[in-house]
Amino acid sequence: MEEKFQSLKVMVIDDSKTIRRTAETLLQREGCEVITAVDGFEALSKIADANPDIVFVDIMMPRLDGYQTCALIKNSQNYQNIPVIMLSSKDGLFDQAKGKVVGSDEYLTKPFSKDELLNAIRKHV
């Protein structure tokens, strides 16, 4: 069963190089085009050009955290329909609730598996 990950654009926002590289490698193997950003500011400067189908954003980042980044995406007329998946190293109910408040579509705990990433994409794109 061939899946349609081929032309998908996925944005991964994380201040950890390891996480960005891991996600990028996993997703590129599935045929996705991956755009990475180090933090919310970089992501917001890239989002217009990239026009991603889905965004994975780390919660704990310097300057602009995942909640703020998600809120900015969801409050933007142009990007509010892009699914945003929060990534966190804490599996906290508080974090999940806060993520919902800012409009995130799902919440994954790090380290995430390839299946978790792909299932999130399947579910929301």
C-alpha positions, 0 to 999 in steps of 0.5 A, spaced: 500 500 500 503 506 497 502 512 501 502 519 499 507 522 503 511 524 496 509 531 495 508 533 503 511 539 506 513 538 513 516 543 517 520 541 523 521 546 529 526 544 534 532 548 537 535 541 538 540 539 532 539 532 533 531 532 533 531 536 527 536 531 523 532 525 526 525 527 524 528 530 517 531 523 516 525 519 517 521 524 513 525 524 507 525 517 507 518 517 506 518 522 501 516 528 504 520 535 503 522 537 510 523 544 512 527 545 518 527 551 523 531 552 529 526 556 533 519 560 532 522 566 529 526 562 524 520 558 522 515 564 522 520 567 517 520 561 513 513 559 513 510 563 507 515 561 502 515 554 505 507 553 505 508 547 509 502 541 510 504 540 517 508 543 522 512 539 528 514 544 533 518 543 540 515 546 546 521 548 549 525 553 545 529 559 546 526 566 544 519 564 542 517 557 545 512 552 541 506 555 544 507 562 542 509 559 535 503 555 535 499 561 537 502 565 532 501 560 526 493 559 528 492 566 529 494 567 522 489 568 517 494 564 512 496 559 516 491 557 521 489 551 517 496 548 517 496 542 523 501 543 528 503 538 532 507 539 539 513 536 541 515 535 548 520 531 552 515 532 558 509 527 558 505 532 562 497 533 562 498 541 563 503 541 557 497 538 553 492 542 555 496 548 554 497 546 547 490 545 546 489 552 548 493 555 543 490 551 538 495 545 537 492 539 533 496 533 537 502 532 542 507 527 541 512 526 547 520 525 545 523 521 543 518 520 538 518 514 533 517 514 526 510 511 526 508 516 531 511 521 526 507 518 520 501 517 524 500 524 526 501 526 518 496 521 516 491 523 521 492 531 520 494 532 513 
